[in-house]
Every structure is written in structure tokens, then in C-alpha cells.
Amino acid sequence: MQAPGGPGSPPSWGPGRKQAFGSSPGISSKVWLTLANGNLSEVFYPSLDRPALHELRFLVAAPGIPPVDDAAQADHSFRWSKPGVPAIEVFSSHAEYHLTKEFIVDTELQALLIAGDFNPELPDLRLYLMATAHLNRYGLGNDAVITAGSPPALITRQGDVHIAVCGPFDRASAGYRDSSDLFVDLHDNDGEMTATYTEAGPGNVAVGAQLALHAGVFQVAVGFAHSRPDAEEAAREMLRRGAASTRAALEEAWRRQFELPKRIAQVAGDGGALAAASVTVLKSLEDKVERGGLVAAPGAPWGETNRDGNHVYNLVWARDLYHATTALLDIGDAEPANRALRHLSRVQRADGSWPQNWYLSGKPHWNGTELDEIAYAMILARRLQAAQALDWDPYPQLVRRAAIYLVRSGPLTPLDRWEDAGGLSPSTLAAAIAALVSASEFAHAAGEHLAAAHFLHVADYWADRVEAWTYNFVKGHYVRLAGDPEEGPGPEAVLSTDFIELVRLGVRRPDRPEIRSSIGQVDTHMLWVGPAGPAWRRYVGDTYGELPDGSPWGPGGVGRPWPVLAGERAQYEFLAGGDRVTGLARTYESFAGPGLMLPEQVWDGKPVPARGLLPGMATNSASPLGWAHAEYLKLLTTIATQRCGDLLPHVHHRYCVDPPHEPAFVWTAAHQLKTFQHGRRVKVQLLEPATIRWSADDWASYKESQTVDTTLDLHVAELPTQIMRPGAVMAWTVHYADRWEGRNYTLTCR
């Protein structure tokens, strides 16, 4: 019988704040689970950018008693099977019952198991479950079927993915969300299940069942496949294997993966439990087919309000990929970083860049460009080389092409690392400078000395101009973004924490006066001290966060503190020789929830229990965030090894020990400078061989300079501007092999 009420309520993602996340460590099982509100939230299959199951939650009801939604109305506590093993046990308590649930992903099957123990306070209470497939926003809807077997199987289909829920069910029903689903049936019929619909769809469908027990233990399996029989068989085989053997196999598989170094556990405040969980989270973020593709997070921020699937985090960002894999590299596991570099090579565009983010297939999702993401790909290659872990030569294709894109497109970035604006960014410049110095070393090793020299010329110029471009000398701090390389930051430029990357990547010394002044300004304007210690917001005027009353992000939102910024600050304190590093690590650990998940943001307002918001704990944006777990591991590694892994020694030596003396300014088509500093030379970078005709007397006379081939399809001429006096103007134009430029340019000496 077809259920009424189609197509059901508009679909959405599950909560952004996950309480647990994991998978099996091998590539056989392509199932990833998440937990939210003590119940199963998104389950991904067959890839991390494909959510298949929206949720599976338990309900408790009895005749004459309204149904209790375990996810919304019970209190939940969590326990990992063993440190780093994502077999998660959840203890749910309510005035009317106690329910224990253990969630385990199989190491081989496309399935997961829920092993439970139900203990009601009243004899007539019954346990139910309801499952909803994730709605593909490009599809017309899902469908559902209840099989005729005994016990019945609950089947939903999302496109080519079939999901089977099998267990000890008395009776079952299909329906549409919020119109004819099981919860609606129980609610409208005073706690009794009356519906027995066998089909629903197309639409936002749900399946539900009453468990054939009044109390005691039970097991429910969820199978996934590209056909209905295979999905049902996976679920039934999962039941045959049972919890004990499935848990033991998962524990052994993770034990064989990678053991957390003892020195890391020894400097952790909890004996290494959060560090082990962080390793598992980072490894679980890697896809099983598109190896090296790590998504940023397993969900969507404020998912309950996300109905179009556009603003999601289960995609690849080059920046997050870098942080996740170098955190693992720091503790001795180089394989994910090598796979990530190969993934980047496969996804790289013909012009040497990468999209803002992309699906695991390489298809772009958002098409913006962030220059720091281009830079981090090169830094990843250099870090692998420094660790003597490179198993291929990334220079000819990946590094060379990316470096060319960077020198052609910078120094202004279309988007900075916070992705809502662009310009001259201290954090982007830090990454770009470190990347170009790294590219120069690769080029020298390849015998491309002219190319290497040009990469350094551009890096030196950008490094020399960081303060002129991004430091407000009146207010005494670096800004988040500036737009005018000639005049420096304007009045609209705001304070941010991004300048710390200049120190961490080796471009500036921690004791530089501008750095120290900016640290003081940040602590005055952006520091929040929570129950367990300090945390920092991103920048003044940040609106990416909940509204003041705790409602989801939207107009009027307020940016909240980010744990990653506490990690970056701790790295600065280490490099500055401060004594706050260990204390900041303990504060960082306090941000993890009961399931040991580190979030994107933490709440900095008064408690809002109705929304689960507590000071110093995860907001409803996104948790776990791979970047947050990566920063935590990097911080522990820094404490344990007494070195900052992100600080590249060759970059630090070049700019903090023996900086270049008065490097030349570099004019490019993307950066058409009009002024230069007295005593400096100016290099002109062109895309073709050319002759530059220039005049220092308003064309009463002229001279010519020939370009030199850098071997990068870039041609550079140097103008003798170092001899000009302040106020003097040089006019110049370009003659190519077959044409004139068609316009004049000027350079004014300041």
C-alpha cells in the first residue's frame, strides 16, 4: 500500500555538530558513519562526497504516552571502544528508559551494525527506529519499500544506492517525512503504531519499525549496495557476524594502521585519547577510491537549515588537505601526504591552479581561486621532500605549473583563507612566499637556474612589501585584507589573526615590532577567555556564526572563536619562546566534545541549552573539522619535538636570518605597480619576448632594455630605476616581435 502525504517535507542535511565520526581503515568497506544527538546521522557511501543515509534515530512510545524522540529528548554520553577505534558506544538516558547503542562499521562489508540494550522504566514502553535516506539535490526524490519477509527489511533507494535496514522487527511502515512517517503515526495515535504502508516515493521518504522486544539486547544492521538484493544481503550478513567479531576486526584493523607515537601521548593532557581520535578522524576523511582526496569535514555547517546542498564541507580544499596530511606527516606517517600530492596533481588545472574546492572526482564545486591553496600544494611537496618521503618528482607538472600561476597572478588573491573577500592578505602572502622559495629549490635541483632565480625575485619582493601592503602603521597592526598596493591599508581594513602565519611559515621573526604590536591588538579586540582558557575570533566584524540568540548562521550572525586559531597562537608562542604553549594545548583539548570531536567554532555566549550551546564547546557550525584536529596534532608534535613542522628552515633563514638587501620591485600584468621605493630596481615580467623602451625625460630621449627568457614562458627586463631621485618619473612601453603595446606606463620614485 502506497503511503499518503508525498513528497514529504523539504529535505535538509543533518546537524553540523557531529559527536562521532569514523570508518574502517582499509579500502574494502566504503561506508563512513557519523553520530549526532546520540543517534546515527549522515552515513556516506560509496564515497565521502556522497551522503546516502540522512539519519537513523530511535523512538520510544507506549499507548497513551507521546513518543519520545531519543535524539532530541534524551541525554547522551559517549565512549570509544579503544583509543583511536571508532566503535562508538552511546549511553542514552531518559526518565522513561535507558538505551545503550554501539555503532560499528564493518571492515569488509558495505554495512554497519548497531548493537543495543533497551531498559524501559515502564512495562508497556516499546522501542522503534526510523531511518531516512539522504535526498540527492539533483534527483527527483527517493523511494522506500517494506519487504514481505518475516522479519521485514526496510529498503530505501537514493538514485543508484540502495539502503537496507534489517533487524528484529515486529512490524514496519514506509512513509513521507513529517506527513506519514513513523513519528507522525505514533504522535497522532497516542503512542501506538497503526500504519503499515509498504511503499513510498518519490519524495523525502522514511522507513520505520517496531522492534520485537520489550526490553533487552538487540542488533540492527544497515547495508548499502547498488542493488536491493545486495544491500539486503550485506545487512543480513552483518547480523550474522554480530557485534563481538565485528568490533574485534575493527580494533585489529586500526591497530595495524598506525600507532600513535608515545612521545605524543606523553605530552597530551588526557594520555593521548584525543590525539588518537584526531589521527582516526584525519585518516577517516580520506576517500577509499580517490586516494589522497581528504574532505574538510563529514557534513554541512548548520545542516538542519541546509536544503540545497551548496554550503557543505564534505569536499576537498587544498588548504585543509595540506593541514590534515602534514599533521600526519609530523607524527611519522607520510603515506597520506604522498597520496594527497598525487591527488592534487590529478586535479590541477591546465593553468597550474586548483579550484576553491572540489568533489573527489576533481569536478569543481565552487570556482573561486585562493592563492594560498595554490601555495600549500607546493609547500606540501617541499615538506615531503624535506622528510625524504617523496616517492615521485612533483616539480615538472605540479610545482612548476603552480609556481608559474602564482607569479603571474599574485600578490593580490581573489579570495583569502576565509573565502568571502580578497586582496592583499598576510596569511596568503606568507604561504605564497614560502611556496615560491620552495619552488626555487625544486627548480635548482632540476637544473632550471633561471627559473629558480625568478621565483626568488618575486618571493623576495613580496616578502619585502608585506608591511607596506598589509600593516596599518597608524593603528599599529596587520590587517586581514588590503586592496591598494600603492597606498597600503585603507580605513576599511580590519584587524585579524592572519599575520601569525608570517611567523609560523618563517617569513617574519616573532619578535619583530609589528608582529608584537599586532599580538597585543589581537588580545585586546579578539580574545575570548572561556571556562578552560583563551580562544580567538578570526577578524573584527566577522559575521560567520550563530546569531546572538544561538539561532543558525544568517544575516546578523556573529563570528565565534575558532580552535584552530588557538593552535596557531600556541605555535607563535613556541617560536617566540613563551611559556604558554602547554597551557594552550590543555585549553585546546577542552574544546573537544564527549565524542572527542574538535569543532570549527566554539560558543562564546551565555548557555543556550535548547540549542545545545555551552561556553567553550562546539557551536552548531561543523564538527569534527579536519583542520581543527590537524592543528591539535601539530601542537602536540611541536611540544614533543621542540620544533614547528610548518616552519620551513630555508624560508626562515632567507627572511629572518639573512634577508635580501633591497630586492627589486616586480611589475606584472596582474600587479601593475605605478610607484617604487627610492634606490630600488624594477623588473618587468611579460608573457612574450619584448623590448622595453623607456624614458626618464618625458620622451625627449629614450633607451631600450631587452627581456630575458626565464624558461617559464615569462620574460623579464630590468629597468635602471635605482638611479632615480624621489619624485622622478620613468615612462615606458613595450615592443613585441610584431606589434607595440599600444599604451605607455609610468613608474614614479617615492
Summary of the structure (lengths in Angstrom):
residues: 750
radius of gyration: 28.8
end to end distance: 82.5
largest distance: 103.5
contacts: 2851
relative contact order: 0.09
helix: 31%
strand: 27%
